[in-house]
Amino acid sequence: MIAFLANSFPSQQDRDWLALFKQSLTDEYSRFYHEYWLAEQRTRAPVLAAADSVWQKVYRPKLQTFLSRTQQQTGDLDLSLPLQAEGRTVTAGKRANAVAVIFPDRRDAAVEAVYAAAHEFIGAIANTAIADNVTPAERREGVVDRIASNALVRGGALLLQKTAPELADGYARFYLRAAGVSATGDAQATLVREFPLPELIRDAINRQIDSVLGGI
C-alpha cells in the first residue's frame, strides 16, 4: 500500500494535498458520514445479503474461469454507496486486487452489482486491446480517452454474453439508463449504437475473451 501511494502521489505537493484530503475526510466522517453509513447499512442489509447470494452462488461460478485466468480469482468485490455504473479497481497482484461496484438500492436490483463487476473485470483486456490498436498519432489526438469508457461497457457486455448470456439484456439496459438513454426495444443493439467502438478494438477484446475462456 505504501508503494501504491508513493506511485500515485510522487511529489511533495501531491503528498501535502493527500494529507489535507485525509484530514478533510476524517472531519467529514466524524461529523456526518459515520452515522449516515450505519443507517444505510441497516437499511440495506437485505440488499447486501441478496447481492452476496446472487454473486457467490450464481454468477461467480460462471465467471470463475475468466477470473482465474486473468489473475482476479482471489480479490474482493465491495459494494460502495457513492458508486454507480462506473466501478473502481485496484490491482496489486492476483491475491490483492479489489473491485468496488454499485451498492444496489433494492433487493430485486441486486444483480446490478454483477453488471458493474463485469464492467470492471474486463478492464485489463480492454486496455490492452486499445493499446495494441491505437497509433501514436491517435493517442496524441486523445483517441484513447474518448474510447476507453466505451471499451469497458462493450467489453463487459461481450464477457457476459459468453459467460452468463441471461444477463446480457439487463446489462445493456443498466448502462443505457446510466447514460440517460431510453432502454426500450433491442437493448443490446442500442448499446452498440450508443457506445461506439472501433471494430479492430471490439474484435481484439472478443478474441482475448475467447482465448481466456478457451484456456489458450
C-alpha positions, 0 to 999 in steps of 0.5 A: 500500500505504501508503494501504491501511494508513493506511485500515485502521489510522487511529489511533495505537493501531491503528498501535502494535498493527500494529507489535507484530503485525509484530514478533510475526510476524517472531519467529514466522517466524524461529523456526518458520514459515520452515522449516515453509513450505519443507517444505510447499512441497516437499511440495506442489509437485505440488499447486501445479503441478496447481492452476496447470494446472487454473486457467490452462488450464481454468477461467480461460478460462471465467471470463475474461469475468466477470473482465474485466468486473468489473475482476479480469482482471489480479490474482493468485490465491495459494494460502495454507496457513492458508486454507480455504473462506473466501478473502481479497481485496484490491482496489486497482484492476483491475491490483492486486487479489489473491485468496488461496484454499485451498492444496489438500492433494492433487493430485486436490483441486486444483480446490478452489482454483477453488471458493474463487476463485469464492467470492471473485470474486463478492464485489463483486456480492454486496455490492452486491446486499445493499446495494441490498436491505437497509433501514436498519432491517435493517442496524441489526438486523445483517441484513447480517452474518448474510447476507453469508457466505451471499451469497458461497457462493450467489453463487459457486455461481450464477457457476459454474453459468453459467460452468463448470456441471461444477463446480457439484456439487463446489462445493456439496459443498466448502462443505457439508463446510466447514460440517460438513454431510453432502454426500450426495444433491442437493448443490446443493439442500442448499446452498440449504437450508443457506445461506439467502438472501433471494430479492430478494438471490439474484435481484439477484446472478443478474441482475448475473451475467447482465448481466456475462456478457451484456456489458450 
